[in-house]
Amino acid sequence: MSDISCCGTECSTCYCYGNMCNGCNECEGKVFHAPKGEACAIYTCAINQKHLMNCGKCEEAPCGIWMKTRDPKFSDEEFEENTAMRMRTLKKNL
């Protein structure tokens, strides 16, 4: 399975990968930061509700769900850069 999550994160480059998380695709979105037993809101929307391959196929991305699930370690500028990078990754892998 691809190591690119539905939100464009390259799992193998994430600081959580292999330690706290096996990757979004591997755990079907039930990552450590999601409510226990539930999938991440982004995964739930894109994969479970809209039945898309990833957010790159969604006309609304990046959407409000992305903003609500923002990693608090990012400054505003870092978050904007990270979001743009993830969208480029998704568009490149359509």
mmCIF file as gemmi writes it, N, C-alpha and C atoms, coordinates in Angstrom:
data_model
loop_
_atom_site.group_PDB
_atom_site.id
_atom_site.type_symbol
_atom_site.label_atom_id
_atom_site.label_alt_id
_atom_site.label_comp_id
_atom_site.label_asym_id
_atom_site.label_entity_id
_atom_site.label_seq_id
_atom_site.pdbx_PDB_ins_code
_atom_site.Cartn_x
_atom_site.Cartn_y
_atom_site.Cartn_z
_atom_site.occupancy
_atom_site.B_iso_or_equiv
_atom_site.pdbx_formal_charge
_atom_site.auth_seq_id
_atom_site.auth_asym_id
_atom_site.pdbx_PDB_model_num
ATOM 1 N N . MET Axp A 1 ? 0.851 -1.187 0 1 0 ? 1 A 1
ATOM 2 C CA . MET Axp A 1 ? 0 0 0 1 0 ? 1 A 1
ATOM 3 C C . MET Axp A 1 ? 0.886 1.235 0 1 0 ? 1 A 1
ATOM 4 N N . SER Axp A 2 ? 0.412 2.293 -0.564 1 0 ? 2 A 1
ATOM 5 C CA . SER Axp A 2 ? 1.165 3.536 -0.657 1 0 ? 2 A 1
ATOM 6 C C . SER Axp A 2 ? 1.457 4.115 0.72 1 0 ? 2 A 1
ATOM 7 N N . ASP Axp A 3 ? 2.616 4.753 0.847 1 0 ? 3 A 1
ATOM 8 C CA . ASP Axp A 3 ? 2.924 5.413 2.11 1 0 ? 3 A 1
ATOM 9 C C . ASP Axp A 3 ? 2.498 6.877 2.081 1 0 ? 3 A 1
ATOM 10 N N . ILE Axp A 4 ? 1.685 7.261 1.104 1 0 ? 4 A 1
ATOM 11 C CA . ILE Axp A 4 ? 1.115 8.605 1.046 1 0 ? 4 A 1
ATOM 12 C C . ILE Axp A 4 ? -0.312 8.524 1.566 1 0 ? 4 A 1
ATOM 13 N N . SER Axp A 5 ? -0.573 9.256 2.64 1 0 ? 5 A 1
ATOM 14 C CA . SER Axp A 5 ? -1.904 9.231 3.238 1 0 ? 5 A 1
ATOM 15 C C . SER Axp A 5 ? -2.898 9.989 2.374 1 0 ? 5 A 1
ATOM 16 N N . CYS Axp A 6 ? -4.157 9.865 2.701 1 0 ? 6 A 1
ATOM 17 C CA . CYS Axp A 6 ? -5.196 10.531 1.914 1 0 ? 6 A 1
ATOM 18 C C . CYS Axp A 6 ? -5.087 12.049 1.972 1 0 ? 6 A 1
ATOM 19 N N . CYS Axp A 7 ? -4.374 12.582 2.974 1 0 ? 7 A 1
ATOM 20 C CA . CYS Axp A 7 ? -4.204 14.037 3.074 1 0 ? 7 A 1
ATOM 21 C C . CYS Axp A 7 ? -2.872 14.495 2.499 1 0 ? 7 A 1
ATOM 22 N N . GLY Axp A 8 ? -2.129 13.591 1.885 1 0 ? 8 A 1
ATOM 23 C CA . GLY Axp A 8 ? -0.893 13.971 1.229 1 0 ? 8 A 1
ATOM 24 C C . GLY Axp A 8 ? 0.354 13.897 2.083 1 0 ? 8 A 1
ATOM 25 N N . THR Axp A 9 ? 0.218 13.453 3.307 1 0 ? 9 A 1
ATOM 26 C CA . THR Axp A 9 ? 1.395 13.275 4.151 1 0 ? 9 A 1
ATOM 27 C C . THR Axp A 9 ? 2.149 12.042 3.672 1 0 ? 9 A 1
ATOM 28 N N . GLU Axp A 10 ? 3.44 12.183 3.472 1 0 ? 10 A 1
ATOM 29 C CA . GLU Axp A 10 ? 4.264 11.028 3.134 1 0 ? 10 A 1
ATOM 30 C C . GLU Axp A 10 ? 4.634 10.372 4.459 1 0 ? 10 A 1
ATOM 31 N N . CYS Axp A 11 ? 3.91 9.315 4.781 1 0 ? 11 A 1
ATOM 32 C CA . CYS Axp A 11 ? 4.004 8.693 6.102 1 0 ? 11 A 1
ATOM 33 C C . CYS Axp A 11 ? 5.443 8.379 6.507 1 0 ? 11 A 1
ATOM 34 N N . SER Axp A 12 ? 6.237 7.878 5.584 1 0 ? 12 A 1
ATOM 35 C CA . SER Axp A 12 ? 7.597 7.47 5.924 1 0 ? 12 A 1
ATOM 36 C C . SER Axp A 12 ? 8.479 8.641 6.351 1 0 ? 12 A 1
ATOM 37 N N . THR Axp A 13 ? 8.079 9.884 6.042 1 0 ? 13 A 1
ATOM 38 C CA . THR Axp A 13 ? 8.864 11.048 6.444 1 0 ? 13 A 1
ATOM 39 C C . THR Axp A 13 ? 8.298 11.724 7.692 1 0 ? 13 A 1
ATOM 40 N N . CYS Axp A 14 ? 7.194 11.248 8.193 1 0 ? 14 A 1
ATOM 41 C CA . CYS Axp A 14 ? 6.555 11.838 9.369 1 0 ? 14 A 1
ATOM 42 C C . CYS Axp A 14 ? 7.292 11.414 10.637 1 0 ? 14 A 1
ATOM 43 N N . TYR Axp A 15 ? 7.446 12.345 11.563 1 0 ? 15 A 1
ATOM 44 C CA . TYR Axp A 15 ? 8.139 12.052 12.823 1 0 ? 15 A 1
ATOM 45 C C . TYR Axp A 15 ? 7.424 11.008 13.671 1 0 ? 15 A 1
ATOM 46 N N . CYS Axp A 16 ? 6.161 10.749 13.413 1 0 ? 16 A 1
ATOM 47 C CA . CYS Axp A 16 ? 5.39 9.766 14.184 1 0 ? 16 A 1
ATOM 48 C C . CYS Axp A 16 ? 5.463 8.359 13.592 1 0 ? 16 A 1
ATOM 49 N N . TYR Axp A 17 ? 5.825 8.272 12.315 1 0 ? 17 A 1
ATOM 50 C CA . TYR Axp A 17 ? 5.788 6.996 11.602 1 0 ? 17 A 1
ATOM 51 C C . TYR Axp A 17 ? 6.732 5.971 12.224 1 0 ? 17 A 1
ATOM 52 N N . GLY Axp A 18 ? 6.188 4.811 12.512 1 0 ? 18 A 1
ATOM 53 C CA . GLY Axp A 18 ? 6.966 3.72 13.09 1 0 ? 18 A 1
ATOM 54 C C . GLY Axp A 18 ? 7.06 3.78 14.598 1 0 ? 18 A 1
ATOM 55 N N . ASN Axp A 19 ? 6.79 4.948 15.182 1 0 ? 19 A 1
ATOM 56 C CA . ASN Axp A 19 ? 6.84 5.099 16.632 1 0 ? 19 A 1
ATOM 57 C C . ASN Axp A 19 ? 5.436 5.09 17.223 1 0 ? 19 A 1
ATOM 58 N N . MET Axp A 20 ? 4.643 6.079 16.83 1 0 ? 20 A 1
ATOM 59 C CA . MET Axp A 20 ? 3.281 6.211 17.333 1 0 ? 20 A 1
ATOM 60 C C . MET Axp A 20 ? 2.246 5.804 16.299 1 0 ? 20 A 1
ATOM 61 N N . CYS Axp A 21 ? 2.692 5.608 15.047 1 0 ? 21 A 1
ATOM 62 C CA . CYS Axp A 21 ? 1.746 5.396 13.956 1 0 ? 21 A 1
ATOM 63 C C . CYS Axp A 21 ? 2.357 4.484 12.89 1 0 ? 21 A 1
ATOM 64 N N . ASN Axp A 22 ? 1.55 3.602 12.334 1 0 ? 22 A 1
ATOM 65 C CA . ASN Axp A 22 ? 1.995 2.73 11.246 1 0 ? 22 A 1
ATOM 66 C C . ASN Axp A 22 ? 1.591 3.269 9.882 1 0 ? 22 A 1
ATOM 67 N N . GLY Axp A 23 ? 1.036 4.452 9.87 1 0 ? 23 A 1
ATOM 68 C CA . GLY Axp A 23 ? 0.597 5.058 8.619 1 0 ? 23 A 1
ATOM 69 C C . GLY Axp A 23 ? -0.91 5.016 8.488 1 0 ? 23 A 1
ATOM 70 N N . CYS Axp A 24 ? -1.444 6.058 7.935 1 0 ? 24 A 1
ATOM 71 C CA . CYS Axp A 24 ? -2.885 6.234 7.798 1 0 ? 24 A 1
ATOM 72 C C . CYS Axp A 24 ? -3.547 5.092 7.015 1 0 ? 24 A 1
ATOM 73 N N . ASN Axp A 25 ? -2.935 4.721 5.911 1 0 ? 25 A 1
ATOM 74 C CA . ASN Axp A 25 ? -3.52 3.666 5.089 1 0 ? 25 A 1
ATOM 75 C C . ASN Axp A 25 ? -3.496 2.325 5.824 1 0 ? 25 A 1
ATOM 76 N N . GLU Axp A 26 ? -2.405 2.052 6.505 1 0 ? 26 A 1
ATOM 77 C CA . GLU Axp A 26 ? -2.235 0.786 7.224 1 0 ? 26 A 1
ATOM 78 C C . GLU Axp A 26 ? -3.267 0.637 8.344 1 0 ? 26 A 1
ATOM 79 N N . CYS Axp A 27 ? -3.529 1.711 9.066 1 0 ? 27 A 1
ATOM 80 C CA . CYS Axp A 27 ? -4.455 1.627 10.206 1 0 ? 27 A 1
ATOM 81 C C . CYS Axp A 27 ? -5.855 2.151 9.86 1 0 ? 27 A 1
ATOM 82 N N . GLU Axp A 28 ? -6.116 2.322 8.577 1 0 ? 28 A 1
ATOM 83 C CA . GLU Axp A 28 ? -7.413 2.791 8.086 1 0 ? 28 A 1
ATOM 84 C C . GLU Axp A 28 ? -7.855 4.08 8.773 1 0 ? 28 A 1
ATOM 85 N N . GLY Axp A 29 ? -6.896 4.985 8.937 1 0 ? 29 A 1
ATOM 86 C CA . GLY Axp A 29 ? -7.187 6.296 9.498 1 0 ? 29 A 1
ATOM 87 C C . GLY Axp A 29 ? -7.27 6.359 11.015 1 0 ? 29 A 1
ATOM 88 N N . LYS Axp A 30 ? -7.178 5.219 11.678 1 0 ? 30 A 1
ATOM 89 C CA . LYS Axp A 30 ? -7.289 5.2 13.146 1 0 ? 30 A 1
ATOM 90 C C . LYS Axp A 30 ? -5.915 5.478 13.763 1 0 ? 30 A 1
ATOM 91 N N . VAL Axp A 31 ? -5.463 6.695 13.535 1 0 ? 31 A 1
ATOM 92 C CA . VAL Axp A 31 ? -4.149 7.132 13.987 1 0 ? 31 A 1
ATOM 93 C C . VAL Axp A 31 ? -4.208 7.559 15.451 1 0 ? 31 A 1
ATOM 94 N N . PHE Axp A 32 ? -3.04 7.668 16.07 1 0 ? 32 A 1
ATOM 95 C CA . PHE Axp A 32 ? -2.962 7.945 17.502 1 0 ? 32 A 1
ATOM 96 C C . PHE Axp A 32 ? -3.636 9.245 17.921 1 0 ? 32 A 1
ATOM 97 N N . HIS Axp A 33 ? -3.695 10.226 17.044 1 0 ? 33 A 1
ATOM 98 C CA . HIS Axp A 33 ? -4.254 11.521 17.423 1 0 ? 33 A 1
ATOM 99 C C . HIS Axp A 33 ? -5.761 11.619 17.201 1 0 ? 33 A 1
ATOM 100 N N . ALA Axp A 34 ? -6.367 10.588 16.601 1 0 ? 34 A 1
ATOM 101 C CA . ALA Axp A 34 ? -7.818 10.557 16.414 1 0 ? 34 A 1
ATOM 102 C C . ALA Axp A 34 ? -8.465 10.054 17.705 1 0 ? 34 A 1
ATOM 103 N N . PRO Axp A 35 ? -9.735 10.392 17.925 1 0 ? 35 A 1
ATOM 104 C CA . PRO Axp A 35 ? -10.413 9.844 19.102 1 0 ? 35 A 1
ATOM 105 C C . PRO Axp A 35 ? -10.324 8.315 19.099 1 0 ? 35 A 1
ATOM 106 N N . LYS Axp A 36 ? -10.121 7.731 20.26 1 0 ? 36 A 1
ATOM 107 C CA . LYS Axp A 36 ? -9.907 6.288 20.383 1 0 ? 36 A 1
ATOM 108 C C . LYS Axp A 36 ? -10.972 5.488 19.635 1 0 ? 36 A 1
ATOM 109 N N . GLY Axp A 37 ? -10.51 4.608 18.754 1 0 ? 37 A 1
ATOM 110 C CA . GLY Axp A 37 ? -11.402 3.743 17.992 1 0 ? 37 A 1
ATOM 111 C C . GLY Axp A 37 ? -12.004 4.384 16.751 1 0 ? 37 A 1
ATOM 112 N N . GLU Axp A 38 ? -11.722 5.649 16.526 1 0 ? 38 A 1
ATOM 113 C CA . GLU Axp A 38 ? -12.274 6.359 15.378 1 0 ? 38 A 1
ATOM 114 C C . GLU Axp A 38 ? -11.172 6.718 14.394 1 0 ? 38 A 1
ATOM 115 N N . ALA Axp A 39 ? -11.546 6.884 13.155 1 0 ? 39 A 1
ATOM 116 C CA . ALA Axp A 39 ? -10.594 7.313 12.125 1 0 ? 39 A 1
ATOM 117 C C . ALA Axp A 39 ? -10.441 8.825 12.181 1 0 ? 39 A 1
ATOM 118 N N . CYS Axp A 40 ? -9.303 9.304 11.711 1 0 ? 40 A 1
ATOM 119 C CA . CYS Axp A 40 ? -9.039 10.736 11.565 1 0 ? 40 A 1
ATOM 120 C C . CYS Axp A 40 ? -10.172 11.358 10.744 1 0 ? 40 A 1
ATOM 121 N N . ALA Axp A 41 ? -10.54 12.587 11.073 1 0 ? 41 A 1
ATOM 122 C CA . ALA Axp A 41 ? -11.638 13.264 10.375 1 0 ? 41 A 1
ATOM 123 C C . ALA Axp A 41 ? -11.375 13.405 8.877 1 0 ? 41 A 1
ATOM 124 N N . ILE Axp A 42 ? -10.126 13.632 8.492 1 0 ? 42 A 1
ATOM 125 C CA . ILE Axp A 42 ? -9.796 13.752 7.069 1 0 ? 42 A 1
ATOM 126 C C . ILE Axp A 42 ? -10.01 12.414 6.374 1 0 ? 42 A 1
ATOM 127 N N . TYR Axp A 43 ? -9.523 11.342 6.962 1 0 ? 43 A 1
ATOM 128 C CA . TYR Axp A 43 ? -9.677 10 6.404 1 0 ? 43 A 1
ATOM 129 C C . TYR Axp A 43 ? -11.163 9.642 6.321 1 0 ? 43 A 1
ATOM 130 N N . THR Axp A 44 ? -11.9 9.937 7.377 1 0 ? 44 A 1
ATOM 131 C CA . THR Axp A 44 ? -13.333 9.637 7.407 1 0 ? 44 A 1
ATOM 132 C C . THR Axp A 44 ? -14.05 10.319 6.255 1 0 ? 44 A 1
ATOM 133 N N . CYS Axp A 45 ? -13.747 11.587 6.04 1 0 ? 45 A 1
ATOM 134 C CA . CYS Axp A 45 ? -14.391 12.345 4.972 1 0 ? 45 A 1
ATOM 135 C C . CYS Axp A 45 ? -14.011 11.809 3.595 1 0 ? 45 A 1
ATOM 136 N N . ALA Axp A 46 ? -12.717 11.784 3.308 1 0 ? 46 A 1
ATOM 137 C CA . ALA Axp A 46 ? -12.25 11.433 1.959 1 0 ? 46 A 1
ATOM 138 C C . ALA Axp A 46 ? -12.506 9.972 1.605 1 0 ? 46 A 1
ATOM 139 N N . ILE Axp A 47 ? -12.137 9.077 2.472 1 0 ? 47 A 1
ATOM 140 C CA . ILE Axp A 47 ? -12.178 7.647 2.162 1 0 ? 47 A 1
ATOM 141 C C . ILE Axp A 47 ? -13.533 7.018 2.506 1 0 ? 47 A 1
ATOM 142 N N . ASN Axp A 48 ? -13.981 7.22 3.746 1 0 ? 48 A 1
ATOM 143 C CA . ASN Axp A 48 ? -15.19 6.534 4.208 1 0 ? 48 A 1
ATOM 144 C C . ASN Axp A 48 ? -16.487 7.172 3.726 1 0 ? 48 A 1
ATOM 145 N N . GLN Axp A 49 ? -16.521 8.504 3.635 1 0 ? 49 A 1
ATOM 146 C CA . GLN Axp A 49 ? -17.768 9.165 3.241 1 0 ? 49 A 1
ATOM 147 C C . GLN Axp A 49 ? -17.837 9.472 1.749 1 0 ? 49 A 1
ATOM 148 N N . LYS Axp A 50 ? -16.766 10.06 1.199 1 0 ? 50 A 1
ATOM 149 C CA . LYS Axp A 50 ? -16.784 10.446 -0.211 1 0 ? 50 A 1
ATOM 150 C C . LYS Axp A 50 ? -16.252 9.357 -1.134 1 0 ? 50 A 1
ATOM 151 N N . HIS Axp A 51 ? -15.659 8.314 -0.552 1 0 ? 51 A 1
ATOM 152 C CA . HIS Axp A 51 ? -15.123 7.173 -1.306 1 0 ? 51 A 1
ATOM 153 C C . HIS Axp A 51 ? -14.135 7.604 -2.388 1 0 ? 51 A 1
ATOM 154 N N . LEU Axp A 52 ? -13.276 8.56 -2.017 1 0 ? 52 A 1
ATOM 155 C CA . LEU Axp A 52 ? -12.232 9.037 -2.915 1 0 ? 52 A 1
ATOM 156 C C . LEU Axp A 52 ? -10.934 8.299 -2.636 1 0 ? 52 A 1
ATOM 157 N N . MET Axp A 53 ? -10.02 8.353 -3.571 1 0 ? 53 A 1
ATOM 158 C CA . MET Axp A 53 ? -8.705 7.765 -3.387 1 0 ? 53 A 1
ATOM 159 C C . MET Axp A 53 ? -7.901 8.588 -2.374 1 0 ? 53 A 1
ATOM 160 N N . ASN Axp A 54 ? -8.074 9.916 -2.428 1 0 ? 54 A 1
ATOM 161 C CA . ASN Axp A 54 ? -7.42 10.831 -1.5 1 0 ? 54 A 1
ATOM 162 C C . ASN Axp A 54 ? -8.041 12.215 -1.658 1 0 ? 54 A 1
ATOM 163 N N . CYS Axp A 55 ? -7.598 13.144 -0.836 1 0 ? 55 A 1
ATOM 164 C CA . CYS Axp A 55 ? -8.141 14.507 -0.879 1 0 ? 55 A 1
ATOM 165 C C . CYS Axp A 55 ? -7.813 15.24 -2.174 1 0 ? 55 A 1
ATOM 166 N N . GLY Axp A 56 ? -6.833 14.783 -2.916 1 0 ? 56 A 1
ATOM 167 C CA . GLY Axp A 56 ? -6.494 15.398 -4.184 1 0 ? 56 A 1
ATOM 168 C C . GLY Axp A 56 ? -7.617 15.297 -5.196 1 0 ? 56 A 1
ATOM 169 N N . LYS Axp A 57 ? -8.526 14.37 -4.985 1 0 ? 57 A 1
ATOM 170 C CA . LYS Axp A 57 ? -9.676 14.196 -5.869 1 0 ? 57 A 1
ATOM 171 C C . LYS Axp A 57 ? -10.869 15.058 -5.437 1 0 ? 57 A 1
ATOM 172 N N . CYS Axp A 58 ? -10.724 15.753 -4.311 1 0 ? 58 A 1
ATOM 173 C CA . CYS Axp A 58 ? -11.826 16.547 -3.767 1 0 ? 58 A 1
ATOM 174 C C . CYS Axp A 58 ? -11.663 18.013 -4.147 1 0 ? 58 A 1
ATOM 175 N N . GLU Axp A 59 ? -12.713 18.611 -4.679 1 0 ? 59 A 1
ATOM 176 C CA . GLU Axp A 59 ? -12.683 20.01 -5.099 1 0 ? 59 A 1
ATOM 177 C C . GLU Axp A 59 ? -12.59 20.964 -3.912 1 0 ? 59 A 1
ATOM 178 N N . GLU Axp A 60 ? -12.913 20.496 -2.716 1 0 ? 60 A 1
ATOM 179 C CA . GLU Axp A 60 ? -12.914 21.357 -1.536 1 0 ? 60 A 1
ATOM 180 C C . GLU Axp A 60 ? -11.564 21.387 -0.817 1 0 ? 60 A 1
ATOM 181 N N . ALA Axp A 61 ? -10.662 20.514 -1.15 1 0 ? 61 A 1
ATOM 182 C CA . ALA Axp A 61 ? -9.382 20.41 -0.432 1 0 ? 61 A 1
ATOM 183 C C . ALA Axp A 61 ? -8.444 21.532 -0.828 1 0 ? 61 A 1
ATOM 184 N N . PRO Axp A 62 ? -7.686 22.051 0.104 1 0 ? 62 A 1
ATOM 185 C CA . PRO Axp A 62 ? -7.744 21.761 1.532 1 0 ? 62 A 1
ATOM 186 C C . PRO Axp A 62 ? -8.939 22.473 2.167 1 0 ? 62 A 1
ATOM 187 N N . CYS Axp A 63 ? -9.651 21.773 2.982 1 0 ? 63 A 1
ATOM 188 C CA . CYS Axp A 63 ? -10.914 22.27 3.522 1 0 ? 63 A 1
ATOM 189 C C . CYS Axp A 63 ? -10.82 22.586 5.009 1 0 ? 63 A 1
ATOM 190 N N . GLY Axp A 64 ? -11.947 22.906 5.579 1 0 ? 64 A 1
ATOM 191 C CA . GLY Axp A 64 ? -12.022 23.223 7.004 1 0 ? 64 A 1
ATOM 192 C C . GLY Axp A 64 ? -11.578 22.082 7.895 1 0 ? 64 A 1
ATOM 193 N N . ILE Axp A 65 ? -11.773 20.85 7.443 1 0 ? 65 A 1
ATOM 194 C CA . ILE Axp A 65 ? -11.328 19.706 8.239 1 0 ? 65 A 1
ATOM 195 C C . ILE Axp A 65 ? -9.814 19.736 8.375 1 0 ? 65 A 1
ATOM 196 N N . TRP Axp A 66 ? -9.125 20.09 7.302 1 0 ? 66 A 1
ATOM 197 C CA . TRP Axp A 66 ? -7.662 20.205 7.361 1 0 ? 66 A 1
ATOM 198 C C . TRP Axp A 66 ? -7.276 21.248 8.401 1 0 ? 66 A 1
ATOM 199 N N . MET Axp A 67 ? -7.994 22.361 8.424 1 0 ? 67 A 1
ATOM 200 C CA . MET Axp A 67 ? -7.671 23.431 9.368 1 0 ? 67 A 1
ATOM 201 C C . MET Axp A 67 ? -7.92 22.981 10.81 1 0 ? 67 A 1
ATOM 202 N N . LYS Axp A 68 ? -8.976 22.225 11.028 1 0 ? 68 A 1
ATOM 203 C CA . LYS Axp A 68 ? -9.323 21.759 12.375 1 0 ? 68 A 1
ATOM 204 C C . LYS Axp A 68 ? -8.371 20.677 12.876 1 0 ? 68 A 1
ATOM 205 N N . THR Axp A 69 ? -7.724 19.961 11.966 1 0 ? 69 A 1
ATOM 206 C CA . THR Axp A 69 ? -6.818 18.884 12.372 1 0 ? 69 A 1
ATOM 207 C C . THR Axp A 69 ? -5.361 19.304 12.252 1 0 ? 69 A 1
ATOM 208 N N . ARG Axp A 70 ? -5.132 20.57 12.24 1 0 ? 70 A 1
ATOM 209 C CA . ARG Axp A 70 ? -3.792 21.159 12.124 1 0 ? 70 A 1
ATOM 210 C C . ARG Axp A 70 ? -2.881 20.695 13.265 1 0 ? 70 A 1
ATOM 211 N N . ASP Axp A 71 ? -1.657 20.346 12.917 1 0 ? 71 A 1
ATOM 212 C CA . ASP Axp A 71 ? -0.659 19.975 13.918 1 0 ? 71 A 1
ATOM 213 C C . ASP Axp A 71 ? -0.264 21.246 14.665 1 0 ? 71 A 1
ATOM 214 N N . PRO Axp A 72 ? -0.462 21.296 15.982 1 0 ? 72 A 1
ATOM 215 C CA . PRO Axp A 72 ? -0.189 22.523 16.726 1 0 ? 72 A 1
ATOM 216 C C . PRO Axp A 72 ? 1.29 22.929 16.76 1 0 ? 72 A 1
ATOM 217 N N . LYS Axp A 73 ? 2.182 22.034 16.347 1 0 ? 73 A 1
ATOM 218 C CA . LYS Axp A 73 ? 3.601 22.385 16.352 1 0 ? 73 A 1
ATOM 219 C C . LYS Axp A 73 ? 3.965 23.357 15.23 1 0 ? 73 A 1
ATOM 220 N N . PHE Axp A 74 ? 3.08 23.51 14.23 1 0 ? 74 A 1
ATOM 221 C CA . PHE Axp A 74 ? 3.345 24.392 13.099 1 0 ? 74 A 1
ATOM 222 C C . PHE Axp A 74 ? 2.925 25.828 13.382 1 0 ? 74 A 1
ATOM 223 N N . SER Axp A 75 ? 3.775 26.766 12.972 1 0 ? 75 A 1
ATOM 224 C CA . SER Axp A 75 ? 3.369 28.173 12.953 1 0 ? 75 A 1
ATOM 225 C C . SER Axp A 75 ? 2.395 28.323 11.78 1 0 ? 75 A 1
ATOM 226 N N . ASP Axp A 76 ? 1.771 29.491 11.667 1 0 ? 76 A 1
ATOM 227 C CA . ASP Axp A 76 ? 0.86 29.731 10.539 1 0 ? 76 A 1
ATOM 228 C C . ASP Axp A 76 ? 1.586 29.543 9.207 1 0 ? 76 A 1
ATOM 229 N N . GLU Axp A 77 ? 2.782 30.098 9.104 1 0 ? 77 A 1
ATOM 230 C CA . GLU Axp A 77 ? 3.547 29.991 7.854 1 0 ? 77 A 1
ATOM 231 C C . GLU Axp A 77 ? 3.947 28.55 7.57 1 0 ? 77 A 1
ATOM 232 N N . GLU Axp A 78 ? 4.378 27.828 8.592 1 0 ? 78 A 1
ATOM 233 C CA . GLU Axp A 78 ? 4.756 26.424 8.409 1 0 ? 78 A 1
ATOM 234 C C . GLU Axp A 78 ? 3.556 25.583 7.996 1 0 ? 78 A 1
ATOM 235 N N . PHE Axp A 79 ? 2.399 25.884 8.587 1 0 ? 79 A 1
ATOM 236 C CA . PHE Axp A 79 ? 1.191 25.138 8.248 1 0 ? 79 A 1
ATOM 237 C C . PHE Axp A 79 ? 0.789 25.388 6.798 1 0 ? 79 A 1
ATOM 238 N N . GLU Axp A 80 ? 0.86 26.646 6.359 1 0 ? 80 A 1
ATOM 239 C CA . GLU Axp A 80 ? 0.532 26.969 4.966 1 0 ? 80 A 1
ATOM 240 C C . GLU Axp A 80 ? 1.48 26.253 4.013 1 0 ? 80 A 1
ATOM 241 N N . GLU Axp A 81 ? 2.756 26.25 4.34 1 0 ? 81 A 1
ATOM 242 C CA . GLU Axp A 81 ? 3.754 25.57 3.508 1 0 ? 81 A 1
ATOM 243 C C . GLU Axp A 81 ? 3.508 24.064 3.491 1 0 ? 81 A 1
ATOM 244 N N . ASN Axp A 82 ? 3.21 23.493 4.654 1 0 ? 82 A 1
ATOM 245 C CA . ASN Axp A 82 ? 2.946 22.057 4.754 1 0 ? 82 A 1
ATOM 246 C C . ASN Axp A 82 ? 1.697 21.675 3.954 1 0 ? 82 A 1
ATOM 247 N N . THR Axp A 83 ? 0.658 22.484 4.06 1 0 ? 83 A 1
ATOM 248 C CA . THR Axp A 83 ? -0.581 22.233 3.324 1 0 ? 83 A 1
ATOM 249 C C . THR Axp A 83 ? -0.332 22.284 1.816 1 0 ? 83 A 1
ATOM 250 N N . ALA Axp A 84 ? 0.401 23.282 1.364 1 0 ? 84 A 1
ATOM 251 C CA . ALA Axp A 84 ? 0.716 23.401 -0.064 1 0 ? 84 A 1
ATOM 252 C C . ALA Axp A 84 ? 1.53 22.202 -0.545 1 0 ? 84 A 1
ATOM 253 N N . MET Axp A 85 ? 2.488 21.772 0.258 1 0 ? 85 A 1
ATOM 254 C CA . MET Axp A 85 ? 3.315 20.619 -0.101 1 0 ? 85 A 1
ATOM 255 C C . MET Axp A 85 ? 2.463 19.34 -0.194 1 0 ? 85 A 1
ATOM 256 N N . ARG Axp A 86 ? 1.575 19.167 0.761 1 0 ? 86 A 1
ATOM 257 C CA . ARG Axp A 86 ? 0.7 17.985 0.747 1 0 ? 86 A 1
ATOM 258 C C . ARG Axp A 86 ? -0.223 17.991 -0.468 1 0 ? 86 A 1
ATOM 259 N N . MET Axp A 87 ? -0.756 19.159 -0.823 1 0 ? 87 A 1
ATOM 260 C CA . MET Axp A 87 ? -1.617 19.25 -2.005 1 0 ? 87 A 1
ATOM 261 C C . MET Axp A 87 ? -0.822 18.949 -3.276 1 0 ? 87 A 1
ATOM 262 N N . ARG Axp A 88 ? 0.421 19.44 -3.363 1 0 ? 88 A 1
ATOM 263 C CA . ARG Axp A 88 ? 1.26 19.117 -4.528 1 0 ? 88 A 1
ATOM 264 C C . ARG Axp A 88 ? 1.497 17.608 -4.612 1 0 ? 88 A 1
ATOM 265 N N . THR Axp A 89 ? 1.759 16.989 -3.487 1 0 ? 89 A 1
ATOM 266 C CA . THR Axp A 89 ? 1.964 15.541 -3.439 1 0 ? 89 A 1
ATOM 267 C C . THR Axp A 89 ? 0.737 14.807 -3.942 1 0 ? 89 A 1
ATOM 268 N N . LEU Axp A 90 ? -0.428 15.231 -3.485 1 0 ? 90 A 1
ATOM 269 C CA . LEU Axp A 90 ? -1.679 14.587 -3.91 1 0 ? 90 A 1
ATOM 270 C C . LEU Axp A 90 ? -1.922 14.756 -5.405 1 0 ? 90 A 1
ATOM 271 N N . LYS Axp A 91 ? -1.743 15.957 -5.907 1 0 ? 91 A 1
ATOM 272 C CA . LYS Axp A 91 ? -1.983 16.218 -7.336 1 0 ? 91 A 1
ATOM 273 C C . LYS Axp A 91 ? -1.003 15.439 -8.201 1 0 ? 91 A 1
ATOM 274 N N . LYS Axp A 92 ? 0.232 15.305 -7.725 1 0 ? 92 A 1
ATOM 275 C CA . LYS Axp A 92 ? 1.259 14.574 -8.471 1 0 ? 92 A 1
ATOM 276 C C . LYS Axp A 92 ? 0.941 13.082 -8.521 1 0 ? 92 A 1
ATOM 277 N N . ASN Axp A 93 ? 0.249 12.575 -7.511 1 0 ? 93 A 1
ATOM 278 C CA . ASN Axp A 93 ? -0.026 11.145 -7.404 1 0 ? 93 A 1
ATOM 279 C C . ASN Axp A 93 ? -1.453 10.762 -7.786 1 0 ? 93 A 1
ATOM 280 N N . LEU Axp A 94 ? -2.146 11.628 -8.528 1 0 ? 94 A 1
ATOM 281 C CA . LEU Axp A 94 ? -3.516 11.298 -8.945 1 0 ? 94 A 1
ATOM 282 C C . LEU Axp A 94 ? -3.464 10.199 -9.911 1 0 ? 94 A 1
